[in-house]
Amino acid sequence: MNETLKVPRIQQLQSFSSEFGVYIDVLRLDEIHPIVSGNKWYKLKYYLEDAKQQQKDTIVTFGGAYSNHILATAFACKHYGFKSIGIIRGEETTILSSTLKQAKSFGMDLHFVGRKEYLYKEKLVEQFEQAYIIAEGGEGVLGIKGASTILDQVKIKKYNYIACAIGTGTMISGLLKATNRNQQCIGVNVLKGFEAVERKIIYQIADDSVTNRLKIFNEYHFGGYAKHPTALIEFMNYLWQREEMPTDIVYTSKLFYAVHDLLKQNHFESKSNILIIHSGGLQGNSSLAQGRLLF
């Protein structure tokens, strides 16, 4: 699939940079592929290689009805010739989400389980003992290894801060491995009540020394995962009007909102260089009523 991926471009947030006296760039991972966009390919690629080396023909993974990971896995499996099974959190509905419809069109077999049952993933995969299992969101050692390559084509040394949204913590764990001790990684947690994610990240990369380089903000979840009150929608439209930057309701809108709020609080030193990772997921906006977004 590497041959079909675009090199991610960097877009400067010129209006915000000028207003706040800093330099803000955005790594547009959302543009690298129409389906496997954002950070998803990076977190998947080493798992797919490992599955091939183990001569597995079926891949099982997990996610919700609007999971970017589910869709990306379905497409990647079709591309590489794997059968794919998605264990979906929540009861099956009469009308599938647009994400699941697409995943199904790529050949993914969908297994719906109740939310309580979904918590016991180890039990759920027992029926697929011959398959290759990829954790939700690509979480795990190989996902972190893949995420550590996100910055490979970026002149990273000039940046003082690298900011990204956090779900499982896999991406920021990889970014911490790819950056140096003079750079701070900022994570914006989109999950309500998951303040333990910082300890999880430090555990995942097995390096206590990153504590001083990791800063997580837990107050920008807007009510929880995928919650999108009017204030967030208004900010998404505001950001589009000022910078022509599209965002999604689950991850990147909350990331950009947080960075903008921190700028207003003078969190960053004057003339700081900030890199924001746009991790894709724009298809999540398809659940919104037409006309709510300007893009």
Helices and strands as residue ranges (DSSP letters): G 2-4, E 10-12, H 14-20, E 23-28, G 29-31, H 40-53, E 58-63, H 68-80, E 83-89, H 98-105, E 109-113, H 115-118, H 121-124, G 125-128, E 132-133, G 136-138, H 141-147, G 156-158, E 161-166, H 170-178, E 184-189, H 197-205, G 208-213, E 214-217, H 230-243, H 252-264, E 273-278, G 282-287
